[in-house]
C-alpha cells in the first residue's frame, strides 16, 4: 500500500486499517524509528501509559516526561524526607 506524505508531514491511515488495528479517532500513538543495516522504518503502536516504577495504569501523573502513579509519587516523597 503506497501512501504519500502531505504538505503538513501527515500520512493518512486508511479506515479499514484503523478498524482492523482498533485505532480510534484522536487516540494517542507511539512512533518509533527502527534502523537495521542502514534501512530505517517507522513503527506505530498504541500508546500504553503506565507508571515507570510499578506498571500501574491508573491515577497517573507526568514529571519531566516520566509517568508515575500517585502511590509511587507518595512513596518517593516519603523516602526523600
GUKEVEX-476638 format. One record per residue: x, y, z of N, C-alpha, C in turn. Coordinates in steps of 0.001 Angstrom, whole numbers, plus 500000, padded with zeros to 6 digits. Layout:
REM GUKEVEX-476638
     n.u     n.v     n.w    ca.u    ca.v    ca.w     c.u     c.v     c.w
       X       Y       Z       X       Y       Z       X       Y       Z
...
REM end
This chain:
REM GUKEVEX-476638
     n.u     n.v     n.w    ca.u    ca.v    ca.w     c.u     c.v     c.w
  500842  498843  500000  500000  500000  500000  500900  501237  500000
  500793  502035  498991  501594  503255  498857  500794  504439  499377
  501363  505208  500295  500737  506426  500809  501744  507554  500669
  501262  508740  500404  502130  509907  500249  501998  510829  501458
  503102  511468  501797  503126  512446  502881  502592  513766  502336
  501627  514390  503059  501086  515656  502576  502000  516820  502986
  501617  518033  502601  502487  519193  502850  502662  519503  504331
  501843  518910  505197  501960  519105  506644  502725  517968  507313
  503240  517014  506514  504008  515901  507055  503154  514741  507539
  501886  514703  507142  500962  513671  507613  500799  512552  506585
  500523  511374  507115  500174  510225  506286  498828  509723  506788
  497887  509540  505903  496569  509054  506295  496594  507535  506402
  496092  507030  507539  495946  505586  507715  494538  505245  507247
  494407  504384  506247  493086  504066  505709  492126  503534  506783
  490828  503837  506601  489798  503471  507559  489794  501977  507866
  489924  501119  506847  489884  499672  507088  491081  499207  507932
  492239  499855  507759  493421  499526  508562  493210  499998  509999
  492676  501227  510170  492391  501728  511526  491379  500834  512233
  490390  500380  511494  489375  499496  512082  489992  498158  512494
  490781  497567  511614  491416  496272  511900  492344  496353  513113
  493047  497492  513250  494002  497661  514352  493384  498346  515576
  492082  498625  515499  491343  499258  516596  491965  500589  517017
  492250  501419  516012  492781  502759  516253  491618  503729  516158
  491275  504363  517287  490167  505305  517319  490608  506718  516995
  489624  507574  516734  489901  508977  516446  490548  509638  517662
  491567  510428  517428  492327  511143  518467  493023  510222  519462
  493194  508956  519118  493884  508027  520014  495386  508286  519973
  496036  508372  521147  497485  508595  521141  498229  507365  520621
  499252  507617  519828  500055  506541  519249  501528  506833  519511
  502302  505776  519754  503756  505892  519866  504355  505737  518481
  505321  506588  518131  506036  506466  516864  507484  506145  517193
  507960  505024  516698  509304  504547  516984  510061  504412  515676
  511290  504904  515635  512128  504770  514441  513051  503581  514651
  512986  502630  513742  513825  501434  513785  514856  501527  512680
  516065  501062  512952  517104  501049  511922  517799  499696  511944
  517926  499111  510767  518571  497815  510630  519380  497819  509343
  520688  497708  509461  521592  497704  508295  521407  498948  507428
  521228  500098  508060  521086  501344  507324  519703  501582  506761
  518783  500664  506948  517410  500777  506447  516520  501241  507597
  515858  502394  507447  515040  502955  508520  513562  502684  508271
  512858  502419  509365  511417  502182  509317  510747  502947  510447
  509472  503258  510270  508674  503867  511321  507681  502823  511803
  507636  502635  513110  506682  501716  513720  505687  502540  514524
  504394  502357  514255  503340  502992  515042  502723  501940  515934
  502502  502276  517210  501841  501330  518095  500960  502102  519068
  499978  501395  519604  499089  502018  520576  499912  502553  521742
  499604  503774  522176  500288  504359  523327  499748  503685  524578
  500614  503156  525391  500228  502457  526607  500910  503137  527778
  500194  504028  528415  500772  504794  529504  500694  504006  530803
  501860  503777  531411  501960  503049  532682  502979  503731  533579
  502846  503499  534867  503816  504018  535835  505183  503390  535561
  506209  504221  535529  507569  503746  535251  508115  502876  536375
  507535  502966  537579  508033  502206  538721  507295  500883  538884
  505950  500940  538946  505184  499730  539266  504372  499166  538108
  504238  499920  537006  503487  499431  535856  501990  499672  535927
  501523  500335  536973  500103  500635  537161  499597  501530  536022
  498299  501381  535659  497719  502181  534589  496743  503246  535104
  496569  503352  536428  495579  504267  536991  496239  505362  537813
  495542  506505  537933  495995  507648  538737  497409  508094  538344
  497615  508321  537050  498947  508660  536544  499177  510160  536495
  500424  510538  536661  500873  511914  536529  502224  511873  535808
  502620  512985  535225  503884  513041  534490  504805  514080  535103
  506065  513705  535288  507085  514616  535789  508305  514463  534908
  508710  515559  534230  509862  515520  533305  509767  514348  532333
  508603  514163  531737  508332  513091  530762  508413  511686  531353
  508375  511572  532670  508347  510267  533325  506950  510080  533897
  506292  508991  533528  504939  508713  534005  505026  507940  535318
  504346  508464  536344  504324  507839  537667  502894  507830  538195
  502544  506801  538972  501223  506771  539604  501298  507533  540933
  500135  507914  541442  500075  508701  542683  500689  507936  543855
  500492  506605  543912  501068  505811  545008  502594  505859  544994
  503183  505697  543825  504661  505721  543735  505196  507118  544021
  504468  508155  543579  504890  509526  543905  504914  509695  545415
  503874  509193  546091  503822  509282  547545  504980  508549  548214
  505304  507354  547717  506411  506580  548277  507750  507285  548066
  507929  507866  546888  509173  508581  546592  509300  509798  547509
  508209  510528  547698  508238  511696  548596  508604  511273  550011
  508036  510142  550472  508346  509625  551821  509823  509334  551971
  510390  508659  550962  511798  508263  551037  512740  509469  550968
  512315  510539  550307  513146  511736  550189  513131  512559  551478
  512100  512394  552288  512005  513168  553547  512654  512477  554675
REM end
